Amino acid sequence: MAEERNNNKAGEPEQSGIPRHIAIILDGNGRWAKKRGLPRTAGHAAGSENFRKIATYCRDIGVEYLTVYAFSTENWQRPEDEVRTIMKLLERYLNEAISTMERDHIRMKVFGDVSGLSPKLQKLVAKTNEISSRYEGFQANICLNYGGRNEIVSAARRYAEDYAAGRVTGELTEEQFGNYLYSAGISDPDLLIRPGGEQRISNFLLWQCAYSEFYFTDVLWPDFTSAELDKAIAEYQRRDRRFGKVK
Ligand code: FPP
């Protein structure tokens, strides 16, 4: 099933009006907290709670994949207590997800260099991956210790290894290369949303966003409600997706 879904490379837009795949850069947690006189870490707690709400909403309206940027390969350079809090929140989140995924048939995958995470987090990631492999339906992807360039370089390395070992032959195609990325088997994002006021991609899904529609808003992530998501989808529906062709 996942293989069949991996067909909307450049050329095949979704037809329903609801994006099949939404990607979100979770930005603005720190400012949200500052505005309220709270520590930045309180912003991350609110941000993680909002992820839960938006993921449920996406599932309910028929989105197939939601991919969020929670922690980049560069975010380790933040103050130690902030990194610790984010890791704790992720641990708590994955723990809770494990107990509800089976009931709700929600799939959750982690995209990123898992080997750089704590042993505890690695175990939780393995468990969520295992549960996810047993279900079909809505899938949330959390990008964690993730960087777009890093993803492409590690895919290239693994491809080169397979080639040298004779496990793959012939000329490399885009489709084949896509199978070495974390997103293997998943359609590319139709809509990329960045709340928090910045208008840049910040090393997120560089390969996969080749033909995504971008939506930027000043609303900070913890304030990004389902009504805000509706606005982003309405804007997306007004776009003319040509995938480099002439209509
Ligand atoms: C960006 O806001 C946010 C992050 C780097 C961390 C995001 C992490 C979470 C929401 C917690 C866990 C997530 C999940 C999916 C359970 P910022 O700190 O850069 O905000 P600022 O730009 O206002 O400073």
py3Dmol code that shows the C-alpha trace and the ligand (Angstrom):
import py3Dmol

protein = """\
ATOM      1  CA  MET A   1       0.000   0.000   0.000  1.00  0.00           C
ATOM      2  CA  ALA A   2       2.755   2.410   0.993  1.00  0.00           C
ATOM      3  CA  GLU A   3       4.531   1.615  -2.279  1.00  0.00           C
ATOM      4  CA  GLU A   4       1.408   2.472  -4.253  1.00  0.00           C
ATOM      5  CA  ARG A   5       1.166   5.809  -2.493  1.00  0.00           C
ATOM      6  CA  ASN A   6       4.661   6.779  -3.539  1.00  0.00           C
ATOM      7  CA  ASN A   7       3.479   7.901  -6.933  1.00  0.00           C
ATOM      8  CA  ASN A   8       2.860  11.569  -6.677  1.00  0.00           C
ATOM      9  CA  LYS A   9       6.335  12.695  -7.602  1.00  0.00           C
ATOM     10  CA  ALA A  10       6.310  15.733  -9.858  1.00  0.00           C
ATOM     11  CA  GLY A  11       3.195  15.355 -11.945  1.00  0.00           C
ATOM     12  CA  GLU A  12       0.434  13.830  -9.899  1.00  0.00           C
ATOM     13  CA  PRO A  13      -1.292  16.258  -7.557  1.00  0.00           C
ATOM     14  CA  GLU A  14      -3.796  14.951  -5.057  1.00  0.00           C
ATOM     15  CA  GLN A  15      -7.333  15.230  -6.340  1.00  0.00           C
ATOM     16  CA  SER A  16      -9.519  15.637  -3.267  1.00  0.00           C
ATOM     17  CA  GLY A  17      -8.604  19.193  -2.298  1.00  0.00           C
ATOM     18  CA  ILE A  18      -7.301  17.967   1.039  1.00  0.00           C
ATOM     19  CA  PRO A  19      -3.517  17.680   0.899  1.00  0.00           C
ATOM     20  CA  ARG A  20      -2.427  14.054   1.228  1.00  0.00           C
ATOM     21  CA  HIS A  21       0.705  15.113   3.029  1.00  0.00           C
ATOM     22  CA  ILE A  22       1.188  18.213   5.181  1.00  0.00           C
ATOM     23  CA  ALA A  23       4.593  19.183   6.577  1.00  0.00           C
ATOM     24  CA  ILE A  24       4.963  21.719   9.393  1.00  0.00           C
ATOM     25  CA  ILE A  25       7.982  23.507  10.856  1.00  0.00           C
ATOM     26  CA  LEU A  26       7.056  23.878  14.534  1.00  0.00           C
ATOM     27  CA  ASP A  27       8.322  27.406  15.123  1.00  0.00           C
ATOM     28  CA  GLY A  28       7.567  30.102  17.666  1.00  0.00           C
ATOM     29  CA  ASN A  29       7.394  28.150  20.928  1.00  0.00           C
ATOM     30  CA  GLY A  30      10.038  30.309  22.596  1.00  0.00           C
ATOM     31  CA  ARG A  31       8.369  33.605  21.654  1.00  0.00           C
ATOM     32  CA  TRP A  32       4.962  32.275  22.691  1.00  0.00           C
ATOM     33  CA  ALA A  33       6.356  31.602  26.180  1.00  0.00           C
ATOM     34  CA  LYS A  34       8.238  34.913  26.384  1.00  0.00           C
ATOM     35  CA  LYS A  35       5.062  36.845  25.575  1.00  0.00           C
ATOM     36  CA  ARG A  36       3.504  35.237  28.629  1.00  0.00           C
ATOM     37  CA  GLY A  37       6.497  35.752  30.910  1.00  0.00           C
ATOM     38  CA  LEU A  38       7.142  31.994  30.950  1.00  0.00           C
ATOM     39  CA  PRO A  39      10.385  30.060  30.377  1.00  0.00           C
ATOM     40  CA  ARG A  40      11.014  28.908  26.781  1.00  0.00           C
ATOM     41  CA  THR A  41      10.544  25.328  27.918  1.00  0.00           C
ATOM     42  CA  ALA A  42       6.876  26.100  28.717  1.00  0.00           C
ATOM     43  CA  GLY A  43       6.527  27.070  25.065  1.00  0.00           C
ATOM     44  CA  HIS A  44       7.808  23.668  23.994  1.00  0.00           C
ATOM     45  CA  ALA A  45       5.333  21.947  26.306  1.00  0.00           C
ATOM     46  CA  ALA A  46       2.495  23.981  24.738  1.00  0.00           C
ATOM     47  CA  GLY A  47       3.921  23.216  21.292  1.00  0.00           C
ATOM     48  CA  SER A  48       3.983  19.510  21.898  1.00  0.00           C
ATOM     49  CA  GLU A  49       0.370  19.585  23.156  1.00  0.00           C
ATOM     50  CA  ASN A  50      -0.612  21.480  20.027  1.00  0.00           C
ATOM     51  CA  PHE A  51       1.029  18.847  17.860  1.00  0.00           C
ATOM     52  CA  ARG A  52      -1.310  16.280  19.420  1.00  0.00           C
ATOM     53  CA  LYS A  53      -4.375  18.424  18.566  1.00  0.00           C
ATOM     54  CA  ILE A  54      -3.312  19.213  15.011  1.00  0.00           C
ATOM     55  CA  ALA A  55      -2.337  15.602  14.299  1.00  0.00           C
ATOM     56  CA  THR A  56      -5.781  14.418  15.419  1.00  0.00           C
ATOM     57  CA  TYR A  57      -7.436  17.096  13.304  1.00  0.00           C
ATOM     58  CA  CYS A  58      -5.375  16.121  10.248  1.00  0.00           C
ATOM     59  CA  ARG A  59      -6.406  12.504  10.684  1.00  0.00           C
ATOM     60  CA  ASP A  60     -10.067  13.506  11.016  1.00  0.00           C
ATOM     61  CA  ILE A  61     -10.148  15.571   7.822  1.00  0.00           C
ATOM     62  CA  GLY A  62      -8.486  12.876   5.726  1.00  0.00           C
ATOM     63  CA  VAL A  63      -4.848  13.936   5.554  1.00  0.00           C
ATOM     64  CA  GLU A  64      -2.708  10.803   5.077  1.00  0.00           C
ATOM     65  CA  TYR A  65       0.642  12.062   6.369  1.00  0.00           C
ATOM     66  CA  LEU A  66       1.662  14.832   8.761  1.00  0.00           C
ATOM     67  CA  THR A  67       5.408  15.441   9.058  1.00  0.00           C
ATOM     68  CA  VAL A  68       6.691  17.861  11.685  1.00  0.00           C
ATOM     69  CA  TYR A  69      10.125  19.314  12.319  1.00  0.00           C
ATOM     70  CA  ALA A  70      10.607  18.949  16.052  1.00  0.00           C
ATOM     71  CA  PHE A  71      14.402  18.898  16.485  1.00  0.00           C
ATOM     72  CA  SER A  72      17.080  19.599  13.920  1.00  0.00           C
ATOM     73  CA  THR A  73      20.691  18.432  13.798  1.00  0.00           C
ATOM     74  CA  GLU A  74      21.556  22.069  14.642  1.00  0.00           C
ATOM     75  CA  ASN A  75      19.218  22.334  17.655  1.00  0.00           C
ATOM     76  CA  TRP A  76      21.761  20.529  19.887  1.00  0.00           C
ATOM     77  CA  GLN A  77      23.509  23.904  20.100  1.00  0.00           C
ATOM     78  CA  ARG A  78      20.671  25.323  22.211  1.00  0.00           C
ATOM     79  CA  PRO A  79      21.103  25.728  25.996  1.00  0.00           C
ATOM     80  CA  GLU A  80      21.461  22.367  27.719  1.00  0.00           C
ATOM     81  CA  ASP A  81      18.305  22.664  29.846  1.00  0.00           C
ATOM     82  CA  GLU A  82      16.210  23.518  26.781  1.00  0.00           C
ATOM     83  CA  VAL A  83      17.519  20.468  24.902  1.00  0.00           C
ATOM     84  CA  ARG A  84      16.882  18.319  27.967  1.00  0.00           C
ATOM     85  CA  THR A  85      13.286  19.580  28.228  1.00  0.00           C
ATOM     86  CA  ILE A  86      12.574  18.941  24.544  1.00  0.00           C
ATOM     87  CA  MET A  87      13.981  15.396  24.843  1.00  0.00           C
ATOM     88  CA  LYS A  88      11.867  14.778  27.955  1.00  0.00           C
ATOM     89  CA  LEU A  89       8.761  16.039  26.147  1.00  0.00           C
ATOM     90  CA  LEU A  90       9.482  13.749  23.227  1.00  0.00           C
ATOM     91  CA  GLU A  91       9.975  10.822  25.580  1.00  0.00           C
ATOM     92  CA  ARG A  92       6.688  11.557  27.286  1.00  0.00           C
ATOM     93  CA  TYR A  93       4.990  12.032  23.958  1.00  0.00           C
ATOM     94  CA  LEU A  94       6.233   8.751  22.506  1.00  0.00           C
ATOM     95  CA  ASN A  95       5.385   6.899  25.707  1.00  0.00           C
ATOM     96  CA  GLU A  96       1.816   8.189  25.582  1.00  0.00           C
ATOM     97  CA  ALA A  97       1.624   7.545  21.859  1.00  0.00           C
ATOM     98  CA  ILE A  98       2.627   3.923  22.351  1.00  0.00           C
ATOM     99  CA  SER A  99      -0.324   3.391  24.666  1.00  0.00           C
ATOM    100  CA  THR A 100      -2.834   5.021  22.313  1.00  0.00           C
ATOM    101  CA  MET A 101      -1.559   4.153  18.824  1.00  0.00           C
ATOM    102  CA  GLU A 102      -2.872   0.609  18.912  1.00  0.00           C
ATOM    103  CA  ARG A 103      -6.286   1.795  20.092  1.00  0.00           C
ATOM    104  CA  ASP A 104      -6.546   4.613  17.535  1.00  0.00           C
ATOM    105  CA  HIS A 105      -4.666   2.861  14.724  1.00  0.00           C
ATOM    106  CA  ILE A 106      -2.358   5.838  14.329  1.00  0.00           C
ATOM    107  CA  ARG A 107       1.030   5.278  12.804  1.00  0.00           C
ATOM    108  CA  MET A 108       3.996   7.293  13.924  1.00  0.00           C
ATOM    109  CA  LYS A 109       7.511   7.301  12.505  1.00  0.00           C
ATOM    110  CA  VAL A 110      10.642   9.161  13.464  1.00  0.00           C
ATOM    111  CA  PHE A 111      12.737  10.646  10.646  1.00  0.00           C
ATOM    112  CA  GLY A 112      16.313  11.458  11.559  1.00  0.00           C
ATOM    113  CA  ASP A 113      19.564  10.070  12.897  1.00  0.00           C
ATOM    114  CA  VAL A 114      18.158   8.002  15.734  1.00  0.00           C
ATOM    115  CA  SER A 115      21.648   6.805  16.745  1.00  0.00           C
ATOM    116  CA  GLY A 116      22.313  10.296  18.151  1.00  0.00           C
ATOM    117  CA  LEU A 117      19.399  10.033  20.622  1.00  0.00           C
ATOM    118  CA  SER A 118      19.445   8.652  24.167  1.00  0.00           C
ATOM    119  CA  PRO A 119      19.092   4.849  24.525  1.00  0.00           C
ATOM    120  CA  LYS A 120      15.673   5.427  26.139  1.00  0.00           C
ATOM    121  CA  LEU A 121      14.430   7.465  23.180  1.00  0.00           C
ATOM    122  CA  GLN A 122      15.907   4.963  20.740  1.00  0.00           C
ATOM    123  CA  LYS A 123      13.903   2.188  22.376  1.00  0.00           C
ATOM    124  CA  LEU A 124      10.702   4.232  22.208  1.00  0.00           C
ATOM    125  CA  VAL A 125      11.329   5.030  18.547  1.00  0.00           C
ATOM    126  CA  ALA A 126      11.858   1.334  17.766  1.00  0.00           C
ATOM    127  CA  LYS A 127       8.604   0.477  19.528  1.00  0.00           C
ATOM    128  CA  THR A 128       6.557   3.129  17.702  1.00  0.00           C
ATOM    129  CA  ASN A 129       8.057   1.988  14.390  1.00  0.00           C
ATOM    130  CA  GLU A 130       7.143  -1.585  15.165  1.00  0.00           C
ATOM    131  CA  ILE A 131       3.529  -0.696  16.045  1.00  0.00           C
ATOM    132  CA  SER A 132       3.255   1.503  12.949  1.00  0.00           C
ATOM    133  CA  SER A 133       4.337  -1.288  10.659  1.00  0.00           C
ATOM    134  CA  ARG A 134       1.207  -3.221  11.661  1.00  0.00           C
ATOM    135  CA  TYR A 135      -1.328  -0.595  10.561  1.00  0.00           C
ATOM    136  CA  GLU A 136      -2.577   1.270   7.550  1.00  0.00           C
ATOM    137  CA  GLY A 137      -4.010   4.764   7.678  1.00  0.00           C
ATOM    138  CA  PHE A 138      -2.975   8.166   8.976  1.00  0.00           C
ATOM    139  CA  GLN A 139       0.732   8.506   9.747  1.00  0.00           C
ATOM    140  CA  ALA A 140       2.507  11.184  11.750  1.00  0.00           C
ATOM    141  CA  ASN A 141       6.240  11.600  11.136  1.00  0.00           C
ATOM    142  CA  ILE A 142       8.346  13.400  13.721  1.00  0.00           C
ATOM    143  CA  CYS A 143      11.658  14.740  12.441  1.00  0.00           C
ATOM    144  CA  LEU A 144      14.091  14.357  15.254  1.00  0.00           C
ATOM    145  CA  ASN A 145      17.846  14.932  15.050  1.00  0.00           C
ATOM    146  CA  TYR A 146      16.971  15.612  11.444  1.00  0.00           C
ATOM    147  CA  GLY A 147      18.643  17.688   8.743  1.00  0.00           C
ATOM    148  CA  GLY A 148      17.703  17.671   5.066  1.00  0.00           C
ATOM    149  CA  ARG A 149      21.282  17.752   3.780  1.00  0.00           C
ATOM    150  CA  ASN A 150      22.297  15.078   6.254  1.00  0.00           C
ATOM    151  CA  GLU A 151      19.412  12.905   5.033  1.00  0.00           C
ATOM    152  CA  ILE A 152      20.528  13.262   1.402  1.00  0.00           C
ATOM    153  CA  VAL A 153      24.196  12.588   2.168  1.00  0.00           C
ATOM    154  CA  SER A 154      23.446   9.507   4.263  1.00  0.00           C
ATOM    155  CA  ALA A 155      21.111   8.225   1.519  1.00  0.00           C
ATOM    156  CA  ALA A 156      23.907   8.735  -1.031  1.00  0.00           C
ATOM    157  CA  ARG A 157      26.337   6.836   1.197  1.00  0.00           C
ATOM    158  CA  ARG A 158      23.974   3.909   1.588  1.00  0.00           C
ATOM    159  CA  TYR A 159      23.262   3.852  -2.117  1.00  0.00           C
ATOM    160  CA  ALA A 160      27.008   3.830  -2.866  1.00  0.00           C
ATOM    161  CA  GLU A 161      27.458   0.901  -0.456  1.00  0.00           C
ATOM    162  CA  ASP A 162      24.663  -1.040  -2.141  1.00  0.00           C
ATOM    163  CA  TYR A 163      26.100  -0.254  -5.552  1.00  0.00           C
ATOM    164  CA  ALA A 164      29.609  -1.316  -4.577  1.00  0.00           C
ATOM    165  CA  ALA A 165      28.240  -4.551  -3.151  1.00  0.00           C
ATOM    166  CA  GLY A 166      26.261  -5.221  -6.320  1.00  0.00           C
ATOM    167  CA  ARG A 167      22.903  -5.045  -4.523  1.00  0.00           C
ATOM    168  CA  VAL A 168      21.748  -2.389  -7.000  1.00  0.00           C
ATOM    169  CA  THR A 169      22.728  -2.035 -10.628  1.00  0.00           C
ATOM    170  CA  GLY A 170      22.030   0.301 -13.527  1.00  0.00           C
ATOM    171  CA  GLU A 171      21.664   4.046 -13.568  1.00  0.00           C
ATOM    172  CA  LEU A 172      20.320   5.685 -10.414  1.00  0.00           C
ATOM    173  CA  THR A 173      16.842   7.185 -10.811  1.00  0.00           C
ATOM    174  CA  GLU A 174      15.103   9.798  -8.645  1.00  0.00           C
ATOM    175  CA  GLU A 175      12.574   7.203  -7.582  1.00  0.00           C
ATOM    176  CA  GLN A 176      15.266   4.735  -6.558  1.00  0.00           C
ATOM    177  CA  PHE A 177      17.128   7.433  -4.632  1.00  0.00           C
ATOM    178  CA  GLY A 178      13.895   8.368  -2.831  1.00  0.00           C
ATOM    179  CA  ASN A 179      13.842   4.873  -1.390  1.00  0.00           C
ATOM    180  CA  TYR A 180      17.024   5.635   0.580  1.00  0.00           C
ATOM    181  CA  LEU A 181      15.449   8.627   2.321  1.00  0.00           C
ATOM    182  CA  TYR A 182      13.607   8.507   5.652  1.00  0.00           C
ATOM    183  CA  SER A 183      10.439   9.228   3.682  1.00  0.00           C
ATOM    184  CA  ALA A 184      10.732   6.099   1.508  1.00  0.00           C
ATOM    185  CA  GLY A 185       7.285   4.915   0.449  1.00  0.00           C
ATOM    186  CA  ILE A 186       5.570   8.197   1.425  1.00  0.00           C
ATOM    187  CA  SER A 187       4.203  10.722  -1.042  1.00  0.00           C
ATOM    188  CA  ASP A 188       5.925  14.111  -1.083  1.00  0.00           C
ATOM    189  CA  PRO A 189       4.408  16.928   1.015  1.00  0.00           C
ATOM    190  CA  ASP A 190       1.703  18.800  -0.898  1.00  0.00           C
ATOM    191  CA  LEU A 191       1.680  21.647   1.599  1.00  0.00           C
ATOM    192  CA  LEU A 192       4.517  22.938   3.783  1.00  0.00           C
ATOM    193  CA  ILE A 193       3.451  25.241   6.617  1.00  0.00           C
ATOM    194  CA  ARG A 194       5.773  27.449   8.633  1.00  0.00           C
ATOM    195  CA  PRO A 195       4.191  29.320  11.537  1.00  0.00           C
ATOM    196  CA  GLY A 196       6.251  31.763  13.617  1.00  0.00           C
ATOM    197  CA  GLY A 197       6.877  34.493  11.049  1.00  0.00           C
ATOM    198  CA  GLU A 198      10.081  33.272   9.370  1.00  0.00           C
ATOM    199  CA  GLN A 199      10.049  32.521   5.669  1.00  0.00           C
ATOM    200  CA  ARG A 200      12.736  29.921   5.137  1.00  0.00           C
ATOM    201  CA  ILE A 201      13.035  26.150   4.877  1.00  0.00           C
ATOM    202  CA  SER A 202      15.774  25.657   7.517  1.00  0.00           C
ATOM    203  CA  ASN A 203      17.141  22.382   6.117  1.00  0.00           C
ATOM    204  CA  PHE A 204      13.739  20.646   6.276  1.00  0.00           C
ATOM    205  CA  LEU A 205      12.759  17.970   3.706  1.00  0.00           C
ATOM    206  CA  LEU A 206      14.965  19.511   1.014  1.00  0.00           C
ATOM    207  CA  TRP A 207      14.460  16.658  -1.438  1.00  0.00           C
ATOM    208  CA  GLN A 208      10.789  16.066  -0.721  1.00  0.00           C
ATOM    209  CA  CYS A 209       9.594  19.694  -0.944  1.00  0.00           C
ATOM    210  CA  ALA A 210      10.642  20.139  -4.592  1.00  0.00           C
ATOM    211  CA  TYR A 211       7.020  20.799  -5.606  1.00  0.00           C
ATOM    212  CA  SER A 212       5.325  21.536  -2.280  1.00  0.00           C
ATOM    213  CA  GLU A 213       3.166  24.628  -1.857  1.00  0.00           C
ATOM    214  CA  PHE A 214       4.564  26.860   0.915  1.00  0.00           C
ATOM    215  CA  TYR A 215       2.368  28.662   3.444  1.00  0.00           C
ATOM    216  CA  PHE A 216       3.836  31.121   5.950  1.00  0.00           C
ATOM    217  CA  THR A 217       2.035  32.753   8.855  1.00  0.00           C
ATOM    218  CA  ASP A 218       3.022  34.980  11.786  1.00  0.00           C
ATOM    219  CA  VAL A 219       0.899  32.893  14.165  1.00  0.00           C
ATOM    220  CA  LEU A 220       3.187  31.167  16.690  1.00  0.00           C
ATOM    221  CA  TRP A 221       3.050  27.365  16.708  1.00  0.00           C
ATOM    222  CA  PRO A 222       1.289  26.919  20.086  1.00  0.00           C
ATOM    223  CA  ASP A 223      -1.443  29.304  18.797  1.00  0.00           C
ATOM    224  CA  PHE A 224      -1.809  27.490  15.477  1.00  0.00           C
ATOM    225  CA  THR A 225      -5.317  26.044  15.818  1.00  0.00           C
ATOM    226  CA  SER A 226      -7.339  23.801  13.521  1.00  0.00           C
ATOM    227  CA  ALA A 227      -8.986  27.013  12.187  1.00  0.00           C
ATOM    228  CA  GLU A 228      -5.504  28.213  11.184  1.00  0.00           C
ATOM    229  CA  LEU A 229      -4.926  24.904   9.450  1.00  0.00           C
ATOM    230  CA  ASP A 230      -8.230  25.326   7.591  1.00  0.00           C
ATOM    231  CA  LYS A 231      -6.971  28.738   6.408  1.00  0.00           C
ATOM    232  CA  ALA A 232      -3.734  27.202   5.156  1.00  0.00           C
ATOM    233  CA  ILE A 233      -5.642  24.467   3.317  1.00  0.00           C
ATOM    234  CA  ALA A 234      -8.038  27.031   1.779  1.00  0.00           C
ATOM    235  CA  GLU A 235      -5.018  28.973   0.515  1.00  0.00           C
ATOM    236  CA  TYR A 236      -3.488  25.749  -0.810  1.00  0.00           C
ATOM    237  CA  GLN A 237      -6.705  24.999  -2.682  1.00  0.00           C
ATOM    238  CA  ARG A 238      -6.435  28.353  -4.463  1.00  0.00           C
ATOM    239  CA  ARG A 239      -2.942  27.548  -5.732  1.00  0.00           C
ATOM    240  CA  ASP A 240      -2.345  26.410  -9.296  1.00  0.00           C
ATOM    241  CA  ARG A 241       0.006  23.432  -9.094  1.00  0.00           C
ATOM    242  CA  ARG A 242       1.763  22.996 -12.415  1.00  0.00           C
ATOM    243  CA  PHE A 243       4.782  20.871 -11.473  1.00  0.00           C
ATOM    244  CA  GLY A 244       6.891  22.716 -14.015  1.00  0.00           C
ATOM    245  CA  LYS A 245       4.439  22.119 -16.846  1.00  0.00           C
ATOM    246  CA  VAL A 246       2.054  24.406 -18.748  1.00  0.00           C
ATOM    247  CA  LYS A 247      -1.643  23.754 -18.250  1.00  0.00           C
TER     248      LYS A 247
END
"""
ligand_1 = """\
24
FPP
C 10.960 25.917 17.503
O 10.523 26.996 18.282
C 10.708 24.692 18.219
C 11.618 23.719 18.505
C 13.049 23.779 18.129
C 11.253 22.512 19.275
C 9.932 21.905 18.931
C 9.647 20.875 19.924
C 8.429 20.602 20.407
C 7.197 21.261 19.942
C 8.319 19.606 21.492
C 8.120 18.193 21.106
C 7.440 17.927 19.828
C 6.606 16.898 19.532
C 6.280 16.689 18.138
C 6.019 16.007 20.524
P 11.623 28.008 18.834
O 12.110 27.509 20.133
O 12.669 28.192 17.786
O 10.766 29.281 19.025
P 11.266 30.791 18.845
O 11.638 30.950 17.403
O 10.057 31.593 19.215
O 12.418 30.983 19.772
"""
view = py3Dmol.view(width=600, height=400)
view.addModel(protein, "pdb")
view.setStyle({"model": 0}, {"cartoon": {"style": "trace"}})
view.addModel(ligand_1, "xyz")
view.setStyle({"model": 1}, {"stick": {}})
view.zoomTo()
view.show()
